[in-house]
Amino acid sequence: MGIIMKLDRSFYLRSGLKVAPELIGKQIVHHDTEGTTKGIIVEVEAYIGPHDAASHAYRSLYTDRTAIQYGEGGFAYIYTIYGVNRCMNIVVNRSGFPEVILIRALHPSAGLELMKKRRKQQSIRDLCNGPGKLSQAMGIGSEHYGLDLCGDELYIEDIGYNVSDVAATKRINIDYAGDAVEYLWRFVEKDSKFISVPPRR
């Protein structure tokens, strides 16, 4: 691994389909009152705004929940599924282009004991292999909605991690989304044992 550098705004101000595969191998860092946790991103999904039937901003839907997507990239979009699980997304592209990247799985890299405590789980492999799991392990909640990822609390850094093979596959659990089900907008580190669902071969 080389020099560690926090991603700056320019990284996020691009199309989600360019940003998403480049997030594989980057590291999320969260500092809070309980401690510091870190995880290397091994799985993401891109959601590309008004023309993507799987996106919360499909057909330019603008609500209190989706509002942050319409601003510039580099901010956190957090939402709740099943009434309890939080999902962390990264807003990307320029203002007016509501695109986000869902973080689906991490390879835990620091703060493992804190992650285990939060998850009540001892298996490192199962700490962050799903969007709800990783948010719980990393201490990411609805209070982080709209947080600037270029700040010092929750951010992403380039640690020089060499990803040998990134695979593009269909996204998960979007059966409602018509033709968008077929889009290859899920990106994974192909040989990682920490992803949520192995890519089909």
BELSULDA-V199584 format. One record per residue. SS is DSSP state (h for helix, s for strand, l for the rest). PHI is phi as a letter, one per 20 degrees, with the letter a starting at -180 (* if undefined). D_FIRST is the distance of its C-alpha to the first C-alpha in Angstrom with 2 decimals. Layout:
ss	phi	d_first
SS	PHI	D_FIRST
SS	PHI	D_FIRST
This chain:
ss	phi	d_first
l	*	0.00
l	e	3.79
l	f	6.99
l	e	8.11
s	c	11.36
s	f	14.22
l	f	15.81
l	e	19.14
h	g	22.49
h	f	22.34
h	f	19.68
h	e	22.28
l	e	25.36
l	c	25.25
l	g	26.74
h	g	25.50
h	f	25.29
h	e	22.75
h	f	20.72
h	g	20.81
h	f	18.82
h	f	16.15
h	f	15.74
l	f	14.55
l	n	10.90
l	e	11.33
s	d	11.94
s	e	15.50
s	c	16.38
s	c	20.01
s	d	21.69
s	b	25.31
l	f	28.07
l	e	27.10
s	q	23.55
s	d	20.01
s	c	18.60
s	b	15.38
s	b	14.75
s	e	12.53
s	f	15.06
s	c	16.28
s	b	19.78
s	b	21.65
s	c	25.10
s	e	26.45
s	c	29.92
s	d	31.50
h	l	34.44
h	g	38.14
h	d	38.19
l	d	36.06
l	f	38.44
l	e	35.69
l	e	34.69
l	f	36.20
l	d	37.06
h	g	38.94
h	l	41.99
h	m	40.76
l	f	41.43
l	c	41.09
l	c	41.48
l	g	40.40
l	f	37.56
l	e	36.34
h	g	36.98
h	f	33.39
h	f	32.46
h	e	34.78
l	e	32.99
l	f	29.99
l	f	26.52
l	o	24.00
s	c	26.17
s	e	26.35
s	d	29.05
s	d	29.93
s	c	32.78
s	d	34.44
s	c	35.34
l	l	37.93
l	m	38.92
l	c	36.16
s	e	32.68
s	e	30.58
s	d	28.38
s	e	25.67
s	c	25.63
s	d	24.13
s	f	26.73
s	c	25.86
l	m	27.87
l	e	30.54
l	g	33.44
l	n	36.00
l	d	33.66
l	f	33.13
s	c	29.98
s	c	27.54
s	d	24.58
s	e	25.06
s	e	22.08
s	e	23.20
s	b	20.62
s	c	17.46
s	e	15.41
s	g	16.10
s	c	13.24
s	a	15.25
l	m	18.98
h	f	20.02
h	f	23.39
h	f	24.28
h	f	23.44
h	f	25.64
h	f	28.38
h	f	28.43
h	e	28.47
l	l	30.75
l	b	28.59
l	e	27.06
l	f	25.29
h	f	21.58
h	f	21.87
h	e	24.64
l	f	23.33
l	c	21.92
l	e	23.13
l	r	25.45
h	f	25.86
h	f	28.37
h	f	26.51
h	f	23.23
h	f	25.30
h	f	27.18
h	f	24.20
h	e	22.45
l	m	25.85
l	e	26.17
l	c	29.84
h	f	32.43
h	f	32.40
h	e	29.09
l	g	30.84
l	n	30.46
l	f	27.76
s	f	25.87
l	f	22.19
l	e	21.63
l	e	22.94
l	d	21.65
l	e	22.77
s	c	21.20
s	b	18.48
s	c	15.46
s	c	12.15
s	e	9.47
l	d	6.06
l	m	4.72
l	f	5.67
l	e	7.79
l	e	11.29
l	f	13.69
l	b	16.88
s	d	18.11
s	d	21.79
s	d	24.43
s	c	27.23
l	f	30.16
l	f	29.78
l	d	31.07
l	l	34.34
l	c	35.76
l	f	38.93
l	f	40.93
l	e	39.27
h	l	41.39
h	f	39.85
h	f	36.55
h	g	36.00
h	e	35.25
l	f	32.55
l	e	29.19
l	d	27.34
s	d	25.25
s	c	21.69
s	c	19.75
s	f	16.86
l	g	19.47
l	e	18.62
l	f	17.48
l	e	19.98
l	d	19.54
l	f	21.27
l	f	24.86
l	c	26.71
l	f	25.64
l	f	26.15
l	f	29.40
l	d	29.30
